[in-house]
């Protein structure tokens, strides 16, 4: 970062990612949240065979060859959940909802764990304690008075397979496929795009593949913050000499250099390891152009020297290659360079490195998916891999980096607004009721239904639904119009305070806590981003004797809502093995479920592309073609004064959860009201580092605005600016989405930046 003058809270951070800084931050998280004697024991159980799965990211567990299996941000997630702080009914009686709404998102969650089921009392504008029986009875009564498609069933990615399966069963017996889900806001482009290309909406690599690969292409993600345990694998690959080529608009410290806290020599010498062998600062929205440039250069290499493409693989396993070639030949280098912000001379060496590698992995995150054409860009990544047969062989494949620890598992066990006919038939055969066949609402459509008044109730299995979505001005107001809102949660957040006519907050056990049911201590299961399913069992005493598990809460609501149900809800909750038996009966790939999760490390679900089997309509892997070079097709962001806004998470943040107000790798401390801009864009806008600015959405007919933000100089691609999520969601229109997947375009908003009148 280049500073022209001192700006409060902005200073250069010279350390590597990880290292002593990570250990200090872990110690600070423990000091602020947990009892110092309990914390080490709890953290040592994280991601261990007899312990609990980290409630943070979905990166898979290694074989347990090292002392600990948690990272800095994992420690923050664990201590945040296992905090000794409590939100009791006495506190809520003394603090109105209006007063709580004046607190920041960080302050709300930092209040601590919820201890009692709560109901909103409109007369006093407070939450009051309510019995579980009364809460379930009233929720069921209201739901029975509504039409099924007037109700939205939202799911967070932290819900277990068992809770998610019961939840989808509840909603489908009730009569709807309205399943807005957190994946709709992040990797839905993967879930929609990859099935078209390779027949399955999941990644195809394993941890073993990272140990065998010869090249890694890293596109649009920041692993040091969003999936930090990945850094250990990148660290090992780099030290083994594997080229790691990065495409990202911002210079992210974790992709530059990293010090592994478990490497004694590196820690003792204050050393670090270079991660990116080459770092390309592609313009926001320019990944599609960069990918086409690499593929176009690859075709040129094939024409010059031959034996670059895997023609045998292409002939035996794919369709559509000729159309892709025609599209690439019709795409000119000038438009590739303009859209990507990268010269031809930079992209051609990437093609050469790719041509030399016998086993390549492409990793990508929401920098790819959260664009108007995110689905098409995901398919371009698959195209690149298909050109050299990088599926179904060791060390190769595609690696979408999921966020929450079970967002992939939720989808696998049925949380989808677009269920297959085969799955619905399995449900009917197993339970004797006919589930609805029509597709339901995703996250954006659910909120639009609330805004137009057709949705009357929202049930949230975790999450912070309204805050996570774009355009809070519309979303927050719509929540207040609901007849019923129900939130299953461990902590208070802003969505809970956007009360409808009746609102209930139902406190659940956390991942770290002991789950005792009638059948004894229970384990839940999760699926990581590499399709490994494994068990998780907490051991901490629950934060309150009044907490219930997520499966128990879902079953309680279902039984109260569906008095004639033949599903043995409470018997299933008594022993989660019974839930898993039903998953095994109705979801492919879960054979011998209960036996296999008792094996340390669990088991991997089937991934046909790893066997070069393609469950597409044609039975072949499918190349895509067309669509131009832009990931966003609204306005020309390279003309005049229009820039492209990317919303980002800080290092002290996980999705909407903010652990603290620092973002040390980017040099931001104690604040979040900043806009990251390149020196060139500051100059072009007539601004200096530290100036106060207003940001306005530059879309026809849209007048969204974020005022009084401090512009700071940062190493970011010219034409691109960045601000923190969720604060910058005020600039993202709700209907500004990838039409194929419905994903909001959080990372592609055209904006104008002006000096603030308040300056």
DRENTI-850367 format. One line per 3 residues: number of its first residue (from 1); for each residue x, y, z of C-alpha. Coordinates in pm, whole numbers, plus 50000, padded with zeros to 5 digits. Last residue first. Layout:
N
NUM = X/Y/Z  ...
# end
This chain:
759
759 = 48492/51615/50307  48117/51609/50380  48041/51687/50015
756 = 48207/51352/49942  48454/51334/49655  48298/51118/49388
753 = 48333/50751/49293  48119/50605/49018  48011/50243/49022
750 = 47959/49940/48798  47893/49639/49025  48086/49322/48941
747 = 48183/49132/49253  47850/49109/49435  47672/48998/49119
744 = 47389/48810/49289  47369/48440/49193  47049/48343/49010
741 = 47231/48058/48833  47166/48118/48463  47052/48480/48500
738 = 47371/48582/48679  47230/48858/48895  47159/49229/48935
735 = 46803/49176/49059  46878/49271/49419  47079/49576/49315
732 = 47428/49587/49471  47533/49926/49613  47378/49876/49959
729 = 47569/49547/49970  47879/49759/50042  47839/49712/50418
726 = 47809/49333/50380  48079/49305/50248  48376/49540/50252
723 = 48484/49761/49965  48688/49705/49648  48775/49905/49337
720 = 48859/49787/48985  48945/49998/48680  49315/49974/48762
717 = 49399/49634/48917  49451/49660/49293  49764/49746/49491
714 = 49601/49985/49736  49557/50358/49786  49280/50440/50031
711 = 48941/50602/49971  48757/50675/50296  48382/50621/50272
708 = 48133/50899/50347  47837/50786/50141  47721/50451/49998
705 = 47463/50507/49722  47206/50322/49515  47027/50522/49249
702 = 46947/50268/48980  46762/50368/48661  47055/50284/48434
699 = 47345/50137/48630  47636/50336/48771  47589/50258/49141
696 = 47710/50548/49352  48010/50568/49588  48064/50878/49802
693 = 48417/50979/49896  48632/51098/50189  48995/51143/50085
690 = 49261/50931/50258  49481/50862/49956  49419/51142/49708
687 = 49140/51208/49462  49099/51372/49122  48910/51072/48987
684 = 49190/50988/48741  49447/51028/49019  49267/50789/49251
681 = 49219/50550/48960  49591/50543/48883  49690/50499/49248
678 = 49463/50196/49264  49158/50206/49486  49045/50022/49803
675 = 48736/50186/49955  48724/50212/50333  48464/50216/50611
672 = 48573/49893/50784  48765/50022/51086  48989/49919/51374
669 = 49296/49834/51165  49340/49816/50786  49682/49713/50653
666 = 49561/49467/50388  49708/49168/50573  49580/49318/50899
663 = 49211/49339/50825  49099/49456/51167  48749/49529/51301
660 = 48685/49209/51496  48507/48875/51461  48265/48986/51189
657 = 48013/48719/51090  47846/48801/50757  48072/48563/50560
654 = 48364/48492/50793  48543/48804/50913  48862/48920/51081
651 = 49061/48886/50757  48818/49120/50586  48565/48999/50333
648 = 48533/49151/49985  48282/49332/49764  48420/49409/49417
645 = 48325/49739/49251  48396/49798/48881  48475/50157/48781
642 = 48289/50408/48563  48459/50746/48507  48482/50748/48128
639 = 48498/50416/47953  48661/50103/48094  48351/49998/48282
636 = 48154/49966/47961  47801/49898/48080  47582/49590/48131
633 = 47751/49277/47997  47943/49141/48291  48177/48843/48266
630 = 48303/48993/47942  48487/48795/47676  48208/48702/47436
627 = 47934/48454/47518  48021/48183/47272  48128/47825/47325
624 = 48102/47550/47583  48275/47213/47573  48069/46919/47694
621 = 48195/46608/47871  48018/46314/47714  47711/46106/47804
618 = 47505/46333/47581  47263/46441/47853  47549/46477/48100
615 = 47650/46213/48353  48008/46194/48229  48230/45904/48327
612 = 48601/45969/48312  48654/45780/48638  48729/46106/48824
609 = 48439/46251/48624  48202/46008/48804  48255/46155/49154
606 = 48105/45910/49401  48098/46028/49765  48417/45993/49966
603 = 48426/45824/50304  48483/45902/50672  48816/46032/50800
600 = 48824/45794/51094  48589/45499/51020  48264/45543/51209
597 = 48129/45740/50915  48148/45424/50703  47929/45206/50923
594 = 47651/45461/50949  47641/45530/50576  47656/45171/50450
591 = 47558/45307/50104  47549/45687/50096  47626/45738/49726
588 = 47272/45786/49600  47024/45970/49827  46690/45811/49930
585 = 46761/45494/50125  47099/45607/50261  46946/45936/50375
582 = 46683/45733/50558  46947/45525/50738  47126/45849/50821
579 = 46817/45978/50998  46797/45653/51196  47165/45680/51292
576 = 47067/46019/51436  46914/45847/51737  46639/46010/51945
573 = 46586/46268/51671  46453/46005/51432  46213/45873/51694
570 = 46088/46229/51746  46002/46280/51381  45846/45943/51304
567 = 45732/46053/50955  45367/45950/50911  45257/46312/50928
564 = 44896/46381/51033  44983/46658/51280  45204/46838/51026
561 = 45290/47180/51171  45361/47080/51532  45552/46767/51423
558 = 45753/46965/51169  45844/47241/51415  45966/46991/51674
555 = 46152/46787/51412  46338/47097/51293  46425/47190/51652
552 = 46545/46837/51733  46757/46818/51417  46913/47158/51502
549 = 46999/47048/51854  46822/47199/52152  46936/47464/52398
546 = 46755/47520/52729  47032/47376/52946  47249/47664/52829
543 = 47589/47709/52663  47602/47333/52612  47881/47145/52794
540 = 48167/47098/52550  48214/46761/52383  48118/46812/52020
537 = 48086/46527/51771  48158/46546/51398  48144/46259/51151
534 = 48281/46248/50798  48171/46282/50438  48446/46360/50185
531 = 48312/46530/49870  48620/46748/49812  48453/47067/49941
528 = 48369/46899/50271  48060/46694/50350  47925/46701/50706
525 = 47801/46448/50958  47638/46468/51302  47736/46269/51607
522 = 47506/46192/51898  47558/46106/52264  47280/45883/52397
519 = 46967/45732/52240  46733/45976/52413  46944/46266/52288
516 = 47272/46418/52407  47453/46660/52177  47773/46780/52345
513 = 47885/47115/52211  48155/47225/51963  47925/47231/51656
510 = 47687/47464/51837  47362/47367/52002  47056/47563/51902
507 = 46871/47874/52016  46527/47938/51863  46452/48300/51771
504 = 46081/48354/51706  45915/48642/51523  45547/48733/51488
501 = 45419/49029/51289  45765/49049/51138  46088/49146/51313
498 = 46400/49270/51145  46586/49201/51470  46660/48838/51386
495 = 46815/48950/51055  47058/49169/51250  47225/48888/51441
492 = 47188/48719/51780  47389/48407/51843  47348/48028/51827
489 = 47068/48031/51573  46742/47885/51443  46545/48185/51317
486 = 46170/48196/51263  45984/48474/51084  45605/48489/51067
483 = 45339/48715/50918  45606/48888/50715  45592/49262/50639
480 = 45890/49353/50857  46121/49131/50652  46036/49332/50340
477 = 46179/49653/50488  46515/49491/50551  46532/49348/50199
474 = 46447/49666/50010  46696/49898/50180  46929/49603/50227
471 = 47008/49588/49853  47207/49264/49826  47151/48951/50037
468 = 47372/48843/50328  47214/49094/50567  46862/48966/50500
465 = 46954/48600/50549  47184/48603/50850  47244/48229/50874
462 = 47095/47940/51067  46801/47721/50965  46588/48019/50869
459 = 46209/47993/50839  46043/48277/50648  45670/48343/50629
456 = 45425/48544/50418  45568/48527/50066  45340/48683/49804
453 = 45389/49035/49939  45588/49187/49651  45893/49237/49872
450 = 45863/48894/50031  45842/48729/49689  46149/48928/49580
447 = 46327/48793/49887  46245/48436/49792  46340/48501/49429
444 = 46683/48623/49539  46747/48325/49767  46617/48053/49533
441 = 46245/47992/49506  46067/47668/49415  46063/47427/49123
438 = 45745/47232/49068  45720/46862/49159  45558/46891/49505
435 = 45632/46591/49727  45392/46297/49719  45358/46136/50061
432 = 45435/45773/50148  45765/45824/50324  46024/45604/50147
429 = 45860/45570/49805  45760/45937/49793  46108/46052/49893
426 = 46267/45825/49631  46029/45965/49370  46130/46318/49463
423 = 46496/46224/49421  46436/46074/49076  46234/46375/48960
420 = 46532/46596/49041  46493/46875/49292  46525/47238/49177
417 = 46481/47451/49491  46762/47254/49649  46841/47137/50000
414 = 46822/46763/49928  47100/46563/50090  47371/46670/49841
411 = 47278/47039/49866  47325/47041/50241  47652/46853/50200
408 = 47801/47122/49975  47723/47404/50221  47864/47191/50499
405 = 48170/47380/50627  48071/47718/50494  48270/47855/50201
402 = 48333/47635/49900  48647/47652/49691  48577/47515/49343
399 = 48858/47271/49258  48876/47135/48903  49098/46847/48801
396 = 49449/46707/48789  49708/46546/49013  49617/46189/48930
393 = 49400/46135/48620  49025/46151/48563  49004/46508/48445
390 = 49287/46715/48303  49245/46588/47947  49442/46869/47788
387 = 49156/47065/47629  48921/46944/47904  49095/47158/48166
384 = 49052/47477/47965  48690/47394/47890  48617/47334/48259
381 = 48750/47681/48338  48533/47816/48055  48232/47644/48215
378 = 48289/47833/48537  48300/48151/48330  47960/48075/48173
375 = 47808/48022/48517  47955/48348/48646  47804/48553/48366
372 = 47657/48838/48569  47933/48791/48826  47961/48630/49168
369 = 48104/48297/49044  48460/48384/48941  48575/48607/49228
366 = 48361/48372/49432  48629/48108/49430  48857/47920/49194
363 = 49115/47641/49192  49244/47496/48865  49452/47180/48900
360 = 49700/47070/48634  49868/46735/48567  50102/46681/48271
357 = 50220/47041/48275  50416/47170/47975  50108/47295/47789
354 = 49988/47477/48101  50321/47655/48137  50303/47755/47768
351 = 49944/47877/47804  50048/48085/48104  50341/48222/47900
348 = 50089/48341/47635  49877/48530/47887  50132/48795/47983
345 = 50245/48882/47629  49880/48909/47524  49846/49199/47763
342 = 49626/49185/48074  49340/49421/48163  49104/49129/48112
339 = 48839/49310/47907  49077/49527/47705  49332/49252/47646
336 = 49072/49000/47529  48908/49265/47307  49243/49346/47145
333 = 49334/48975/47113  49038/48900/46889  48772/48636/46951
330 = 48668/48467/46626  48941/48204/46660  48826/48134/47014
327 = 48465/48089/46903  48562/47859/46617  48776/47649/46852
324 = 48490/47620/47100  48251/47513/46824  48499/47249/46710
321 = 48529/47113/47065  48156/47061/47114  48158/46704/47241
318 = 48394/46523/47475  48522/46186/47599  48675/45980/47321
315 = 48771/46249/47070  48884/46505/47328  49078/46242/47522
312 = 49259/46124/47210  49321/46484/47102  49496/46577/47424
309 = 49610/46923/47311  49976/47020/47294  50100/46745/47061
306 = 50153/46993/46776  50435/47246/46746  50307/47565/46586
303 = 49935/47489/46546  49916/47342/46895  50095/47647/47034
300 = 49841/47873/46861  49557/47668/47009  49709/47717/47355
297 = 49730/48092/47294  49356/48097/47226  49297/47891/47539
294 = 49500/48131/47753  49325/48432/47599  48985/48274/47649
291 = 49067/48223/48016  49184/48584/48050  48866/48713/47886
288 = 48647/48508/48118  48852/48626/48416  48802/48995/48336
285 = 48509/49080/48564  48737/49256/48809  49049/49335/48610
282 = 49322/49072/48617  49612/49136/48850  49835/48852/48734
279 = 50068/48700/48995  50340/48455/48889  50518/48201/49109
276 = 50251/48269/49368  50327/48116/49710  50668/48243/49825
273 = 50759/48080/50152  50828/48256/50481  51105/48310/50735
270 = 51093/48444/51088  51391/48213/51157  51224/48014/51437
267 = 50885/48013/51261  51027/47889/50930  51237/47628/51106
264 = 50948/47504/51320  50705/47465/51029  50367/47422/51204
261 = 50289/47795/51195  50343/47785/50816  50476/48120/50697
258 = 50309/48245/50381  50404/48466/50090  50228/48619/49789
255 = 49892/48442/49778  49847/48494/50151  49930/48865/50112
252 = 49653/48934/49861  49736/49171/49575  49392/49257/49450
249 = 49250/49191/49103  49320/48815/49118  49470/48565/48874
246 = 49740/48352/49038  49985/48109/48880  50125/47851/49122
243 = 50426/47671/48971  50504/47348/49160  50859/47353/49299
240 = 50806/47123/49598  50828/47427/49828  50538/47577/49632
237 = 50329/47264/49663  50389/47239/50039  50289/47601/50098
234 = 49985/47563/49872  49877/47262/50083  49932/47446/50411
231 = 49752/47750/50273  49438/47546/50211  49380/47556/50586
228 = 49303/47925/50540  48982/47888/50340  48838/48244/50327
225 = 49115/48455/50477  49446/48314/50356  49267/48147/50066
222 = 49181/48468/49879  48993/48369/49563  48947/48472/49201
219 = 49158/48225/49003  49443/48001/49121  49605/47795/48845
216 = 49809/47513/48998  50075/47322/48802  50255/46986/48833
213 = 49997/46807/49049  50079/46501/49259  50051/46631/49618
210 = 49753/46845/49522  49590/46532/49380  49624/46358/49716
207 = 49413/46634/49872  49133/46531/49637  49016/46678/49307
204 = 48685/46658/49121  48496/46965/49239  48120/46955/49247
201 = 47822/47026/49024  47827/46695/48836  47788/46603/48468
198 = 48118/46740/48331  48021/47054/48137  47648/47102/48193
195 = 47678/46967/48548  47967/47215/48600  47765/47525/48521
192 = 47461/47502/48749  47619/47392/49077  47929/47599/49001
189 = 47722/47910/48928  47540/47837/49253  47873/47884/49431
186 = 47812/48200/49638  47469/48356/49694  47252/48059/49594
183 = 47485/47848/49812  47338/48028/50116  47006/47863/50041
180 = 46659/47970/49937  46464/47646/49943  46105/47699/49829
177 = 46029/47342/49718  45688/47346/49886  45415/47119/50021
174 = 45438/47067/50399  45572/46721/50320  45836/46892/50108
171 = 45922/47149/50375  45957/46891/50655  46163/46654/50439
168 = 46391/46941/50336  46445/47024/50704  46496/46662/50809
165 = 46771/46628/50547  46930/46959/50645  46940/46864/51014
162 = 47104/46527/50941  47350/46663/50684  47455/46927/50935
159 = 47364/47297/50914  47666/47524/50873  47585/47607/50510
156 = 47283/47811/50614  46937/47706/50501  46629/47914/50417
153 = 46278/47764/50402  46040/48021/50243  45662/48003/50302
150 = 45387/48139/50077  45432/47835/49854  45284/47617/50127
147 = 44960/47819/50155  44924/47966/50501  44702/47883/50799
144 = 44888/47561/50878  45208/47767/50899  45058/47997/51163
141 = 44943/47710/51386  45273/47525/51349  45471/47830/51458
138 = 45233/47879/51752  45263/47519/51871  45642/47510/51825
135 = 45691/47828/52030  45452/47716/52304  45624/47377/52336
132 = 45972/47531/52338  45873/47762/52620  45903/48136/52567
129 = 46160/48389/52681  46095/48749/52583  46225/48958/52295
126 = 46160/49329/52318  45956/49600/52145  45740/49630/52459
123 = 45399/49586/52296  45549/49401/51999  45673/49110/52208
120 = 45908/48900/51994  45940/48538/52099  46256/48376/52232
117 = 46388/48026/52298  46647/48055/52575  47028/48080/52611
114 = 47159/48280/52315  47537/48289/52300  47741/48607/52315
111 = 47709/48985/52293  47985/48971/52032  47724/48880/51772
108 = 47547/49213/51810  47864/49421/51846  48014/49290/51521
105 = 47693/49355/51329  47696/49710/51459  47455/49824/51729
102 = 47169/50062/51649  46942/49764/51579  46977/49666/51945
99 = 46816/49993/52051  46515/49941/51823  46486/49579/51938
96 = 46453/49707/52291  46713/49636/52555  46619/49572/52919
93 = 46407/49263/52855  46679/49134/52624  46939/49147/52900
90 = 46711/48964/53144  46632/48700/52881  47001/48601/52863
87 = 47258/48678/52597  47572/48497/52714  47952/48540/52689
84 = 48171/48235/52766  48247/48194/52397  48236/47849/52237
81 = 48095/47983/51908  48335/48276/51870  48614/48058/52011
78 = 48557/47799/51737  48521/48048/51451  48826/48246/51567
75 = 49030/47926/51595  48923/47835/51242  49036/48180/51131
72 = 49382/48120/51275  49408/47764/51146  49304/47429/51290
69 = 49438/47075/51257  49692/47052/51538  49996/46846/51622
66 = 50065/46705/51279  50021/46379/51093  49646/46360/51122
63 = 49567/46274/50764  49454/46598/50613  49108/46740/50669
60 = 48908/46895/50387  48856/47269/50324  48492/47355/50396
57 = 48552/47672/50600  48446/47761/50953  48244/47547/51192
54 = 48550/47321/51234  48440/46959/51244  48418/46817/51593
51 = 48628/46563/51781  48702/46192/51780  48854/46189/51430
48 = 49016/46534/51476  48903/46842/51284  48906/47058/51600
45 = 48969/46857/51917  49292/47046/51986  49094/47371/51980
42 = 48870/47256/52265  49157/47144/52486  49340/47472/52424
39 = 49028/47684/52498  48916/47531/52829  49207/47660/53039
36 = 49197/48016/52903  48822/48055/52947  48693/48173/52612
33 = 48606/48486/52413  48852/48773/52440  49162/48582/52547
30 = 49102/48298/52300  49064/48540/52010  49381/48723/52120
27 = 49578/48398/52132  49464/48313/51781  49562/48661/51659
24 = 49909/48622/51812  49950/48281/51648  49843/48420/51310
21 = 50087/48710/51337  50363/48467/51432  50338/48290/51099
18 = 50026/48292/50884  50033/48543/50601  50369/48714/50575
15 = 50453/49024/50775  50494/49374/50629  50169/49538/50734
12 = 50150/49900/50618  49925/50135/50807  49565/50252/50784
9 = 49369/50296/51107  49373/50676/51095  49512/50801/50762
6 = 49864/50945/50748  49945/51102/50417  50049/50982/50073
3 = 50038/50614/50166  50131/50347/49912  50000/50000/50000
# end
